[in-house]
Amino acid sequence: MKHKLIFLAILLSIIMAEVFAVRWFRKNNQVHSLTLATGDKNGEYYAFGQALAKVVARHCPQIQLEVLATEGSQANLELLEEKKVQLAILQSDTPLTPSTKAISFLFSEMFHLIVNQQSGIEKVSDLKGKRAEAYYNQDKPSFIVVYAETMGLLLSISVLCF
């Protein structure tokens, strides 16, 4: 009787060890699939997403990053809200919703304000009532356009096609 109990204890220990080994193996070899919403296929955000996916594949083979081309930041935010993607690239001036969280700032979005030295313009607010021009790529509206609107400035907009 005593030998039967020892045998059962050893058998149960072996079975439990195998169960834990299988679970450990599955967990350590599980591939996590994530989708990253970027922007237009011809834009910088999409190119960045593709480069990021290559780096992740090389250094974290347990993570598979699918890059999704979208119409831009607002569409990306909506995809996050609808839980259709797990990650998204947004322009820095895109307002976040309570259910979204910025995890990293990838790069600054800058604009250059160039004026003639004799214009008397020293700061952005000096533009009020003056004629100004803003150029941007048709795939990516410029931050300056949004900024000017919040400052009450009227800009004439020109689109550059690259």
C-alpha positions in Angstrom: 0.0 0.0 0.0 2.8 2.3 0.9 4.5 1.6 -2.4 1.3 2.4 -4.3 1.1 5.8 -2.6 4.7 6.6 -3.4 4.2 5.5 -7.0 1.1 7.7 -7.4 2.9 10.7 -5.9 5.8 10.2 -8.3 3.5 9.7 -11.2 1.4 12.8 -10.3 4.7 14.9 -9.9 5.8 13.8 -13.4 2.5 14.7 -14.9 2.4 18.1 -13.2 6.0 18.8 -14.3 5.0 18.0 -17.9 2.0 20.2 -17.7 4.0 23.1 -16.4 6.8 22.5 -19.0 4.2 22.6 -21.8 2.6 25.8 -20.5 6.0 27.5 -20.0 7.1 26.5 -23.6 3.8 27.8 -25.1 4.0 31.1 -23.1 7.7 31.7 -24.1 7.0 30.9 -27.7 3.7 32.7 -28.1 3.6 35.3 -30.9 1.7 38.5 -30.0 0.2 40.2 -33.0 -0.3 43.9 -32.9 -1.6 46.4 -35.5 -0.1 49.8 -35.8 -2.3 52.5 -37.6 0.0 55.0 -39.4 -1.0 57.2 -42.2 -1.0 57.4 -46.0 1.2 54.8 -47.8 3.2 57.6 -49.3 3.7 59.5 -46.0 6.3 59.6 -43.3 4.2 57.9 -40.6 3.7 54.8 -42.8 7.4 54.7 -43.7 8.3 55.0 -40.0 5.8 52.2 -39.1 7.4 49.9 -41.7 10.9 50.6 -40.3 9.6 50.0 -36.8 8.0 46.7 -37.8 11.4 45.5 -39.2 13.2 46.5 -36.0 10.6 44.8 -33.8 10.8 41.6 -36.0 14.6 41.5 -35.7 14.8 42.2 -31.9 11.5 40.8 -30.6 10.5 37.8 -32.7 7.6 37.1 -30.3 5.9 40.3 -31.4 4.4 40.5 -34.9 3.7 44.2 -35.9 1.3 44.7 -38.8 1.4 48.2 -40.3 -1.9 49.6 -41.4 -2.1 52.5 -43.8 -4.9 55.0 -42.9 -6.2 58.5 -43.7 -4.2 60.0 -40.8 -4.3 60.9 -37.1 -8.1 61.3 -36.7 -8.8 57.9 -38.4 -6.1 56.3 -36.2 -7.7 57.7 -33.1 -11.1 56.3 -34.2 -9.5 52.9 -34.9 -8.0 52.9 -31.4 -11.4 53.8 -29.9 -13.1 51.0 -31.8 -10.3 48.6 -30.6 -9.5 47.7 -34.3 -5.8 48.5 -33.7 -3.6 48.3 -30.6 -1.2 51.1 -31.5 -1.4 54.3 -33.6 0.8 57.1 -34.6 -0.9 60.5 -34.1 0.2 64.0 -34.8 1.3 65.8 -31.7 -1.6 68.2 -31.8 -4.3 65.5 -32.0 -6.4 65.6 -28.8 -6.5 62.3 -26.9 -9.6 60.8 -25.5 -10.0 59.4 -22.0 -9.5 55.9 -23.3 -6.3 56.6 -25.1 -2.8 57.2 -23.8 0.4 58.5 -25.3 3.2 56.1 -24.6 6.0 57.9 -26.5 6.7 61.0 -28.5 8.6 59.9 -31.6 9.7 63.2 -33.0 8.9 66.9 -32.8 6.7 68.6 -35.4 8.2 71.9 -36.2 7.3 74.7 -38.5 9.4 77.7 -39.7 7.9 81.1 -39.7 9.9 83.2 -42.1 9.4 87.0 -42.5 11.1 89.8 -44.2 13.4 91.7 -41.8 11.7 95.0 -42.6 8.2 93.6 -41.8 8.2 94.5 -38.2 7.0 91.1 -37.3 8.8 89.8 -34.1 6.3 87.2 -32.8 3.4 85.1 -34.2 0.7 87.4 -32.8 2.2 90.3 -34.9 0.7 88.4 -37.9 -2.8 89.4 -36.9 -4.4 91.4 -39.8 -1.5 90.7 -42.1 -1.4 88.4 -45.1 0.5 85.1 -44.6 1.0 82.0 -46.6 1.2 78.4 -45.3 2.5 75.5 -47.4 2.0 71.9 -46.7 2.1 68.5 -48.3 -1.4 67.4 -49.4 -1.2 64.2 -47.4 -0.3 65.9 -44.1 -1.9 69.2 -43.0 0.5 71.5 -41.2 0.4 72.3 -37.6 0.8 75.9 -38.4 -2.6 75.9 -40.1 -4.3 74.7 -36.9 -2.2 77.0 -34.8 -3.1 80.0 -36.9 -6.8 79.3 -36.6 -6.6 79.1 -32.8 -4.7 82.5 -32.8 -7.4 84.0 -35.0 -5.1 84.5 -38.0 -6.2 84.2 -41.6 -3.8 82.2 -43.8 -4.0 81.6 -47.5 -3.2 78.0 -47.9 -1.1 76.4 -50.7 -0.6 72.7 -51.2 2.7 71.3 -52.3 2.5 68.1 -54.3 5.6 66.0 -53.9 
